[in-house]
Amino acid sequence: MHALRPFLSLALVPAALAASPRPPKSWIDADTGHRVVRLTDEPGSGSLYFNINAYTPDGKRMVYTTRDHGIGVIDLATFKAHIVVPGSAAGGGPGGIVVGHKTNTVFYNKEAADPLYEEFWATDLDTGASRKLATLPRRGGIASVNADETLAAGSYIVGDGEDFAGRHSAKGAAGPAKMEVAANKGRMMAERLAARLPMVIFVLDLATGKSRPLVASTDWLDHLQFSPTDPTLLMYAHQGAWNQVDKLWVVRTTDGSEVREIGRRIMQMEGIGHQWWDRTDDIWYDLHFPLGGDVSYVAGWNLATGERTWYRYQPEMASIHFNRSPDGTLFCGDGGREAGGQWIYLFHPHLIPDNHSKGHDLIRPGYFVAEKLVNLGRTAIHGPHDYRLEPNVSFTPDQKWVIFRSNMFGPSYAFAVEVAKAGAPAPAP
């Protein structure tokens, strides 16, 4: 999770746009031909972090956050939105938001009277009824809920060690401004790892409200993500600069067994990060071979079979985050700060045909062909997106839209871009 920062100034866009009371509701991107729709009306609103489930199990609705830390829900058929959990301008609203995989429920952290404690709550998206599930351990916050909604997982720092102004703290973050990226992020991550603050990953029984420790370390433990299919399998990260740590791990939450590393590094300066589960038991992550070079992949690991797939992408396709479509046929990316790379991308993956390779545990190689969906640079419609705010792309469950958030009109809003473009075939390899 990321520290709270104010939303970006309207001065970042042309004066004529800044004077407009509200950005356009939809338009056709002149550079790509794809339709873009603004989903939210509240300045400072936005979609969730790229690897957090924001969609109801039936695929019909999506949760978003508001500037005052409230929670809203969008009907994906009509794009109508309404608030389900009111926020607080004082910052006391929900954080650590995630939608259940089993029921139409949004789970979230909520500040308690004592600032060192948070409570864990759930709100029924159908009825609006809310209930407290538990008071969390001191300085603790929940980050993920498992597939059958029986367990939640979180972490906390033991004692009173400072957590670098709350960046990536155990406590959850709510509004999109809390996801902004510091210019010195790499240095901050290295310093946070070097602090060796004792941390604990814990699991919370949602029926009883009781928690128990699962993993303890003086490494920086973060980015907890339950498998979307296996209710007892949890992925977590040893955080730091990407080339500093053996980053990705899974553990069995029943007893802390079956600890397994994903994607062990084999090269100096190799870096991996920004990992996520897809709709199966595949784990995907961004892989640089090495950091700062021109060889990068979106790499996948199937836990059931051990099969690995690496899709190479060109430097101009680099994105802060990637994501995969529900049926596994497409990927998307949100571009980056580099000149010429400020786009929402659609990626068509292609495997390189195997000419009867022999060997054990070989990686399947492939590559991406990029299709540009949205120009996030300066256009006649809007100003440039400031990449201190991560767009955080994801596919809707019907994979007809790619969801992202952007401050191209000044404040952040949640947007959707249509994947289909009339009369345009998929790019050839």
NUTOR-337680 format. One record per residue (C-alpha): residue in one letter; x, y, z. Coordinates in steps of 0.5 Angstrom, whole numbers, padded with zeros to 4 digits, always signed. Each point is the difference from the previous one (the first is absolute). Layout:
NUTOR-337680
AXYZ
...
end
This chain:
NUTOR-337680
M+0000+0000+0000
H+0002+0007-0001
A+0000+0007+0004
L-0005+0005-0001
R+0001+0005-0004
P-0004+0006-0003
F-0003-0001-0007
L+0003+0003-0005
S-0001+0008-0002
L-0004+0002-0006
A+0005+0004-0002
L+0003-0006-0003
V-0005+0001-0006
P-0002+0005-0005
A-0003+0006+0004
A-0006-0001-0005
L-0001-0007+0003
A+0001+0002+0007
A-0005+0005+0000
S-0005-0006-0003
P-0005-0002+0006
R+0001-0007-0002
P+0004-0004-0005
P-0004-0003-0006
K-0004-0007+0002
S+0003-0003-0006
W+0004+0001-0007
I+0004-0004-0005
D+0007+0000+0000
A+0003+0004-0006
D+0006-0004+0000
T-0003-0007+0001
G-0007+0000-0002
H-0002-0003+0007
R-0006+0002+0004
V+0002+0003+0007
V-0006+0001+0005
R+0001+0004+0007
L-0003-0005+0005
T+0000+0005+0006
D-0002+0007+0001
E+0003+0002+0007
P+0007+0003-0001
G+0005-0004+0004
S-0003-0007-0002
G+0003-0006-0003
S+0000-0007-0001
L+0004-0005+0005
Y+0007-0002+0000
F+0001-0005-0006
N+0001-0006+0003
I-0006+0001+0005
N-0007-0003-0002
A-0005+0005-0001
Y-0005-0004-0003
T-0006-0003+0002
P+0000-0008-0001
D-0006+0001-0005
G+0005+0005-0004
K-0006+0005+0000
R+0003+0005+0005
M+0007+0004+0001
V+0002+0003+0007
Y+0003+0007+0000
T+0003+0005+0005
T-0002+0007+0001
R+0005+0006+0002
D-0003+0000+0007
H+0002-0007+0001
G-0007-0003-0002
I-0002-0006-0004
G-0005+0000-0006
V-0002-0005-0005
I-0001+0000-0007
D-0005-0004-0004
L+0004-0002-0006
A-0006-0001-0005
T-0003+0007+0001
F+0007+0004+0003
K-0005+0003+0006
A+0004+0001+0006
H-0002+0001+0007
I+0003+0000+0007
V-0001-0006+0005
V+0005+0002+0006
P+0000+0007+0001
G+0007+0003+0001
S+0003+0005+0005
A+0004+0007-0003
A+0004-0001+0007
G+0003-0006-0003
G-0003-0005+0005
G-0004-0004-0006
P+0001-0007-0003
G+0007-0003-0002
G+0003-0007-0002
I-0006-0001-0005
V-0002-0006-0003
V-0006-0004-0003
G-0002-0007+0002
H+0001-0005-0005
K-0006-0004+0002
T-0005+0005+0002
N-0002+0007-0002
T+0004+0003+0006
V+0005+0005+0001
F+0005+0000+0006
Y+0004+0005+0003
N+0004+0003+0005
K-0003+0006+0005
E+0004+0004+0005
A-0002-0001+0007
A+0000+0005+0005
D+0007-0002+0002
P+0005+0002-0006
L+0004-0006+0001
Y-0006-0005-0001
E-0004-0001-0006
E-0007-0004-0001
F-0002-0005-0005
W-0007+0001-0003
A-0004-0003-0006
T-0006+0004-0004
D-0005-0004-0004
L+0000+0003-0007
D-0007-0002-0001
T-0003+0003+0007
G+0005+0005+0002
A+0000-0004+0007
S+0007+0001+0003
R+0003-0004+0006
K+0006+0000+0004
L+0004-0007+0000
A+0006+0001+0004
T+0005+0005+0004
L+0006-0001-0003
P+0007-0001+0003
R+0004+0006+0002
R+0002+0004-0006
G-0003-0005-0005
G-0004+0000-0006
I-0003-0005-0005
A+0002+0000-0007
S-0003-0006-0003
V-0006-0005+0001
N+0000-0007-0002
A-0004-0004-0005
D-0006-0002+0004
E+0000+0006+0005
T+0002-0004+0006
L+0007+0003+0001
A+0003+0007-0001
A+0007+0001+0000
G+0004+0007+0003
S+0007+0002+0003
Y+0002+0004+0005
I+0007+0003+0003
V+0002-0002+0007
G+0001+0006+0005
D+0001+0007-0002
G+0005+0000-0006
E-0002+0005-0005
D-0002-0002-0007
F+0002+0005-0004
A-0006+0005+0000
G-0004-0006-0001
R+0002-0002-0007
H-0002-0007-0001
S-0002+0000+0007
A-0004-0006+0003
K-0006+0004+0000
G-0004+0001-0006
A-0001+0005-0004
A-0007+0003-0003
G+0000+0006-0005
P+0004+0000-0007
A+0005+0005+0003
K+0003-0005+0005
M+0002-0004-0006
E+0005+0006-0003
V+0007-0002-0001
A+0006+0004+0003
A+0005+0002-0005
N+0006-0003+0005
K-0004-0007+0000
G+0006-0004-0001
R+0004+0003+0006
M-0006+0000+0004
M-0001-0007-0001
A+0007-0002+0002
E+0000+0004+0006
R-0006-0003+0003
L+0003-0007-0001
A+0006+0002+0003
A-0004+0003+0006
R-0001-0008+0002
L-0007+0002+0004
P-0003-0007+0003
M-0006-0001-0004
V-0006-0006+0000
I-0004-0002-0005
F-0007-0002+0004
V-0006-0004-0002
L-0007+0002+0002
D-0006-0005+0001
L-0006+0004-0003
A-0005-0004+0004
T+0003+0001+0007
G+0004+0006-0001
K+0006-0003+0003
S+0007+0001-0003
R+0007-0004+0000
P+0007+0001-0002
L+0002-0004-0007
V+0007+0003-0002
A+0005+0004+0004
S+0006+0004-0003
T+0004+0006+0001
D+0000+0000-0008
W-0006+0005-0002
L-0006-0004-0002
D-0005+0002-0004
H-0005-0001-0006
L-0004-0005+0003
Q-0005-0004-0005
F-0004-0006+0001
S-0001-0004-0006
P-0006+0001-0003
T-0002-0008-0001
D+0004-0003+0006
P-0003+0003+0007
T+0007-0002+0004
L+0005+0002-0005
L+0003+0007+0001
M+0005+0004-0004
Y+0005+0005+0004
A+0006+0004-0002
H+0006+0002+0003
Q+0001+0007-0002
G+0006+0004-0001
A+0003+0003-0007
W-0002-0005-0005
N+0007-0003-0001
Q+0001-0001+0008
V-0004-0005+0002
D-0003-0007-0002
K-0007+0003-0001
L-0006-0005-0001
W-0002-0005+0005
V-0006-0004+0002
V-0002-0003+0006
R-0006-0005+0003
T-0004+0004+0004
T-0002-0006+0004
D+0006-0001+0004
G+0006+0004-0004
S+0002-0006-0003
E+0002-0001-0008
V+0004+0007+0000
R+0002+0000-0007
E+0004+0005-0004
I-0002+0003-0007
G+0005+0002-0005
R+0006-0001+0003
R+0005+0005-0003
I+0006-0002-0004
M+0003+0006-0002
Q+0004+0006+0003
M-0005+0006+0000
E-0006-0004-0002
G-0006+0003+0002
I-0007-0003+0001
G-0006+0004+0003
H-0008+0002-0001
Q-0002-0007+0001
W-0007-0003-0001
W-0005-0006+0000
D-0004-0001-0006
R-0007-0003+0000
T+0004-0007+0000
D+0006-0002+0005
D+0005+0004-0005
I+0004+0005+0003
W+0003+0005-0004
Y+0005+0006+0001
D+0004+0005-0004
L+0007-0003-0001
H+0006+0004-0002
F+0007-0003-0002
P+0003+0004+0002
L-0003+0006+0003
G+0002+0006-0004
G+0001-0004-0006
D-0004-0001-0006
V-0003-0008+0001
S-0006+0000+0004
Y-0006-0005+0000
V-0006-0001+0003
A+0001-0007+0004
G-0005-0005+0002
W+0000-0006+0005
N-0005-0005+0000
L+0000-0003+0007
A-0003-0006-0001
T+0004-0003-0006
G+0006+0004+0001
E+0000+0003-0007
R+0003+0007-0002
T-0001+0004-0005
W+0004+0007-0002
Y-0003+0005-0005
R+0005+0005-0002
Y-0002+0007-0001
Q+0004+0006-0003
P+0002+0006+0004
E-0005+0005-0003
M-0005-0005+0003
A+0002+0000+0007
S-0006+0001+0005
I+0000+0002+0007
H-0005-0006+0001
F-0002-0006-0005
N-0007-0004+0001
R-0003-0006-0004
S-0007-0001-0003
P-0004-0005+0004
D+0000-0005-0006
G+0008+0001+0000
T+0000+0002-0008
L+0002+0007+0001
F+0004+0005+0005
C+0000+0007+0001
G+0005+0005+0003
D+0000+0008+0002
G+0006+0002-0003
G+0005+0005+0004
R+0004+0006+0001
E+0004-0001-0006
A-0001+0005-0006
G-0004-0004-0005
G-0002-0005+0005
Q-0006+0003+0003
W-0006-0004-0003
I-0005-0005+0003
Y+0002-0006-0004
L-0003-0007-0002
F+0005-0005-0001
H-0001-0006-0005
P+0004-0006+0003
H+0003-0005-0005
L+0004-0006+0002
I+0006-0002-0004
P-0001-0007-0004
D+0004-0005+0003
N+0005-0004-0004
H+0000-0006+0004
S+0004+0002+0006
K+0003-0005+0005
G+0001+0001+0007
H-0003+0001+0007
D-0004+0006+0003
L+0001+0004-0007
I-0003+0007+0000
R-0005+0001-0006
P+0002+0007-0003
G-0004+0005-0004
Y-0001+0007-0001
F-0006+0006+0000
V-0002+0003-0006
A-0003+0007+0003
E-0006+0004-0002
K-0001+0007+0003
L-0007+0001+0003
V+0001+0007+0003
N+0005+0006-0001
L+0002+0002+0007
G+0004+0006-0002
R-0003+0006-0002
T-0005+0001-0005
A-0006+0004-0003
I-0004-0003+0005
H+0004+0000+0007
G+0007+0001+0003
P+0005-0005+0001
H-0001-0005+0005
D+0005+0001+0006
Y+0003-0007+0002
R+0001+0002+0007
L-0007-0003+0000
E+0000-0007-0002
P-0006-0002-0005
N+0000-0007+0002
V-0003-0004-0006
S-0005-0006+0001
F-0005-0003-0005
T-0008+0000+0002
P-0002-0007+0001
D-0003+0000-0007
Q+0007+0002-0003
K-0004+0005-0004
W+0003+0006+0004
V+0007+0002+0003
I-0001+0004+0006
F+0005+0005+0002
R+0001+0007+0004
S+0003+0006-0002
N+0001+0007+0002
M+0000+0003-0008
F-0005+0005+0002
G+0003+0002+0007
P-0003-0004+0005
S-0001-0008+0000
Y-0006-0003-0003
A-0001-0008-0002
F+0000-0001-0007
A-0002-0006-0005
V+0003-0001-0007
E-0004-0005-0005
V+0004-0005-0002
A-0003-0001-0007
K+0001+0005-0006
A-0005-0001-0006
G+0003-0003-0006
A+0007+0000+0003
P+0003-0008+0001
A+0005-0002+0005
P+0007+0002-0002
A+0004-0005-0004
P+0007-0003+0004
end
